[in-house]
Amino acid sequence: MKEEGLTVIPFKNASYSLSAEDGSLAGLVAVHVDDLIWTGGEQIENVMKKICDMYKSGSWRRTTSAIVEETPDMTSMASTSTVIP
């Protein structure tokens, strides 16, 4: 994943971020056992397509959902998540 430009998020196990050329956040990826979930725009979609093509996998499905999570410092974090077949 690092080879595709993803950076480990040090305070969140099995999570990665992708930065755009201007330094802004382009996407987030979370891994749990053998599942991947990510959020972001076209740049993260392209990166994840490459990663998924590298590995044998079972079936894939596309889903989009909104997630709102309250963080320990009492801020809220919202995102959408997509899985590409």
C-alpha positions as semicolon CSV with decimal commas, in nm:
position;residue;x (nm);y (nm);z (nm)
1;M;0,000;0,000;0,000
2;K;0,290;0,232;0,072
3;E;0,415;0,174;-0,285
4;E;0,094;0,333;-0,413
5;G;0,144;0,647;-0,205
6;L;-0,060;0,556;0,103
7;T;0,074;0,664;0,441
8;V;0,013;0,477;0,767
9;I;-0,203;0,670;1,014
10;P;0,001;0,624;1,334
11;F;-0,284;0,664;1,584
12;K;-0,534;0,435;1,406
13;N;-0,437;0,069;1,352
14;A;-0,459;-0,065;0,995
15;S;-0,556;0,274;0,852
16;Y;-0,393;0,471;0,573
17;S;-0,426;0,815;0,417
18;L;-0,357;0,940;0,066
19;S;-0,246;1,296;0,004
20;A;-0,315;1,492;-0,313
21;E;-0,031;1,675;-0,488
22;D;-0,131;1,999;-0,310
23;G;-0,105;1,824;0,029
24;S;-0,479;1,799;0,090
25;L;-0,642;1,475;0,196
26;A;-0,734;1,266;-0,110
27;G;-0,858;0,954;0,065
28;L;-0,863;0,719;0,362
29;V;-0,834;0,339;0,372
30;A;-0,913;0,102;0,658
31;V;-0,820;-0,267;0,665
32;H;-0,985;-0,530;0,884
33;V;-0,866;-0,890;0,847
34;D;-0,940;-0,944;0,475
35;D;-1,173;-0,649;0,416
36;L;-1,089;-0,307;0,273
37;I;-1,301;0,005;0,294
38;W;-1,207;0,345;0,159
39;T;-1,340;0,691;0,103
40;G;-1,237;0,977;-0,121
41;G;-1,253;1,085;-0,481
42;E;-1,110;0,974;-0,812
43;Q;-0,749;0,966;-0,692
44;I;-0,814;0,709;-0,415
45;E;-1,041;0,510;-0,650
46;N;-0,753;0,478;-0,897
47;V;-0,505;0,377;-0,627
48;M;-0,739;0,119;-0,478
49;K;-0,818;-0,027;-0,820
50;K;-0,443;-0,089;-0,868
51;I;-0,413;-0,247;-0,523
52;C;-0,717;-0,469;-0,576
53;D;-0,587;-0,579;-0,915
54;M;-0,259;-0,690;-0,751
55;Y;-0,424;-0,942;-0,519
56;K;-0,654;-1,237;-0,572
57;S;-0,985;-1,162;-0,417
58;G;-1,334;-1,297;-0,379
59;S;-1,638;-1,104;-0,487
60;W;-1,649;-0,725;-0,461
61;R;-1,946;-0,498;-0,433
62;R;-1,996;-0,125;-0,459
63;T;-2,168;0,043;-0,171
64;T;-2,187;0,400;-0,059
65;S;-2,280;0,499;0,293
66;A;-2,236;0,794;0,524
67;I;-2,056;0,741;0,852
68;V;-2,050;0,994;1,134
69;E;-1,827;0,916;1,428
70;E;-1,758;1,116;1,741
71;T;-1,387;1,117;1,814
72;P;-1,230;1,116;2,165
73;D;-1,163;1,492;2,144
74;M;-1,541;1,544;2,095
75;T;-1,520;1,642;1,728
76;S;-1,730;1,468;1,466
77;M;-1,593;1,303;1,158
78;A;-1,813;1,230;0,856
79;S;-1,724;1,033;0,546
80;T;-1,862;0,826;0,265
81;S;-1,723;0,484;0,184
82;T;-1,708;0,298;-0,144
83;V;-1,601;-0,054;-0,234
84;I;-1,530;-0,119;-0,602
85;P;-1,600;-0,459;-0,759
